[in-house]
Amino acid sequence: MHRVRPTLRVLRDDLKLSLPSAQIPLNTISHPLLDKASDQYADPDTAHERIRAIDDVVLFKVKVQRWRGAVWMDDDPDAEVPTWIVAAGTREEGSSDDFYAALGAGGKSARARYNAAHDQALTTDTYSGHLLPTRDDHDRYRLEAATRFAVRLNFTIRDLARGSLHDGHEHAADFPGFRLGIQIRADDGNETYAAIRITGSAPANLTAMILGRVPGYAARPLLVTGASSR
């Protein structure tokens, strides 16, 4: 199931949660508001309630227990992350909409600051650009993707190397955009030969990354007898 992703600001400032290592994607963090948003926005065809107090961007409501949130949906069909939580807070006792009223008031204050600092004034009542995902948010997402790739590469290379050592044949696995094949032959423990085959579009430094992960390579260099990338 697709899960809604919090921005770094929401995670640290609004939800008061610590930033985990890159091995933990932010969209997998469990929190009542994040879980509710993921359930509520799993179906793109489901109707959602817009936050009317914000008029410069389209934000939607998500509510659970005392938690309130603002969800932004990226309309770029190629967006890496389509749905974000860009603001979060709690409802005060006896009030049903204080969070959204405060969000609107904050948007008006941000608009006033923006207009004071720019020659071309905004014509909307609010400004919410500071809430939307930043370069840091997208960099964090790509770091998580790179970390997942490295972890998968580690496990896959060990499995392929183990299989090839067992029967002497090439063992291969498919990755997005390329296919990786490894063949390792050992001569009674005297010399070990490794062949790396990369077919498809792959990062330029992939061969070095792979060799660095072949078991025993760091302690006892292997002789590469064949490598191809195309």
C-alpha positions, 0 to 999 in steps of 0.5 A: 500500500502506498503510504503518505510521506511526512516532510522533514519539518513535519517529522521534527517540528510538528510531530516531535519525532527523531530523524531515523537512519536512511535505512528507515524510509520516512513513509514507513514511520508509524504514527496515528496521523501518518497511519490515518493519512496513508489509509485515507489517501491510498485510493487516488479516486477517493474524495477528500476535504479541502482546507479552505483557509489556504488558497494558494495551494490545494491542501487536504484535511486528515484527522485522527483522535486529537491529531490534525494534518494537511496533505499535499498531493503533487500533480506531477505524474512523474513525481517520486513522492506523490503525497506528502503531509506538510503540516501537523498539529493537535486539536485543542479541547472543545474546538473542532477546527483550531488547527486549520484556523491557525494554519490559515492565519499562519498562511496570511502572515507568511503572505505578508512577509513574502509581499514585504520582501518581493516586488511582485506581490501575491494575489492570494490570501495565503502563502504556503510555499514554506510548508511544501517539500524542499530539496532536503526532502527530495535528497532524503528520499534519494538517500533512502533509495540509494541505501535500499539499493546498496543493501539489496546489492550486498545480499544479492552479490553474496547469494550469487557468489555462493551459488557460483562457488557451489557449481562453477556456473554464472548466477544472475539477478535482475535489478531495475535497468540492468542484469547482474551476473557473477561467476566465481571459480576456485582452484583448490583454494589456490587461486580464485577467479571472478567474472562480473557481467553487467547487461543494461544501463547501470551506474558507471561505478557499479563494477567497483561497487560489486567487487568491493562486496564480493566475499573475500575481495577486500582481504584477498583480491580476486582476479577479474577475468571478465566484465561487460557493461552495455 
